[in-house]
Amino acid sequence: MNTAATVKSRDEIFDFLKKLLVDHFEMQEDSITLDARLYEDLDLDSIDAVDMIVELKRVTGKNMDPNAFKQVRTVEDVVAAVYDLVNG
């Protein structure tokens, strides 16, 4: 997925995010569920979160507000934030 046009539905965003977390952060795919907590369950740290935002910006072509992203706690929160950004 290289353009914003390819990442529109929540399912597509979740699939992309799962691939991103597996490929860039070496996570186990089966541990990435919608209710997985980014910091507690997936062990993301603040630098990982910034890297994820940068990659999401690259793919969506949209700026993600880092302050708004601080409210994100779960994979589902990320999916919702990206969905709103791309579609809203």
C-alpha positions as CSV (number, residue, x, y, z in Angstrom):
1,M,0.0,0.0,0.0
2,N,1.7,3.2,-1.1
3,T,-1.1,5.8,-1.5
4,A,-3.8,7.2,0.6
5,A,-6.4,5.9,-1.9
6,T,-5.5,2.3,-1.0
7,V,-6.0,2.7,2.8
8,K,-9.7,3.7,3.1
9,S,-11.7,1.2,5.1
10,R,-11.1,0.2,8.7
11,D,-10.2,-3.3,7.6
12,E,-7.6,-2.1,5.1
13,I,-6.1,0.3,7.8
14,F,-6.0,-2.6,10.3
15,D,-4.3,-4.9,7.8
16,F,-1.8,-2.2,6.9
17,L,-1.1,-1.4,10.5
18,K,-0.6,-5.1,11.4
19,K,1.9,-5.5,8.5
20,L,3.7,-2.3,9.6
21,L,4.0,-3.6,13.2
22,V,5.2,-7.0,12.1
23,D,7.7,-5.7,9.5
24,H,9.1,-2.6,11.2
25,F,8.8,-3.5,14.9
26,E,9.2,-7.3,14.6
27,M,6.0,-8.1,16.4
28,Q,4.2,-11.4,16.3
29,E,1.2,-11.1,14.0
30,D,-1.1,-13.0,16.3
31,S,-0.5,-10.6,19.1
32,I,-1.8,-7.7,17.1
33,T,-5.5,-7.5,17.7
34,L,-7.8,-4.5,17.7
35,D,-7.9,-4.5,21.5
36,A,-4.2,-4.9,22.0
37,R,-2.7,-2.0,24.0
38,L,0.2,-0.4,22.2
39,Y,2.4,0.2,25.2
40,E,1.4,-2.5,27.6
41,D,0.6,-5.4,25.3
42,L,2.8,-4.7,22.2
43,D,5.7,-3.0,24.1
44,L,5.8,0.1,21.9
45,D,7.8,2.9,23.3
46,S,7.6,6.6,22.5
47,I,10.2,6.4,19.8
48,D,8.4,3.5,18.2
49,A,5.2,5.6,18.3
50,V,6.9,8.4,16.5
51,D,8.2,6.0,13.9
52,M,4.7,4.6,13.4
53,I,3.3,8.1,13.0
54,V,5.9,8.9,10.4
55,E,5.1,5.7,8.4
56,L,1.4,6.4,8.6
57,K,2.0,9.9,7.3
58,R,4.0,8.5,4.4
59,V,1.2,6.1,3.5
60,T,-1.8,8.4,4.0
61,G,-0.2,11.6,2.7
62,K,-1.7,13.4,5.7
63,N,-0.1,14.9,8.8
64,M,-1.0,13.2,12.0
65,D,-1.1,15.5,15.0
66,P,1.3,14.0,17.6
67,N,-0.6,15.6,20.4
68,A,-3.9,14.0,19.3
69,F,-2.0,10.8,18.9
70,K,-1.2,10.8,22.6
71,Q,-4.8,9.8,23.3
72,V,-4.3,6.6,21.3
73,R,-4.0,3.6,23.6
74,T,-5.0,0.5,21.5
75,V,-4.6,-0.7,17.9
76,E,-8.3,0.0,17.4
77,D,-7.6,3.7,18.5
78,V,-4.9,3.9,15.8
79,V,-7.3,2.4,13.2
80,A,-10.0,4.9,14.1
81,A,-7.6,7.9,14.1
82,V,-6.2,7.0,10.7
83,Y,-9.7,6.3,9.3
84,D,-10.9,9.7,10.5
85,L,-7.9,11.4,9.1
86,V,-8.2,9.7,5.7
87,N,-12.0,9.9,5.4
88,G,-12.9,13.0,7.3
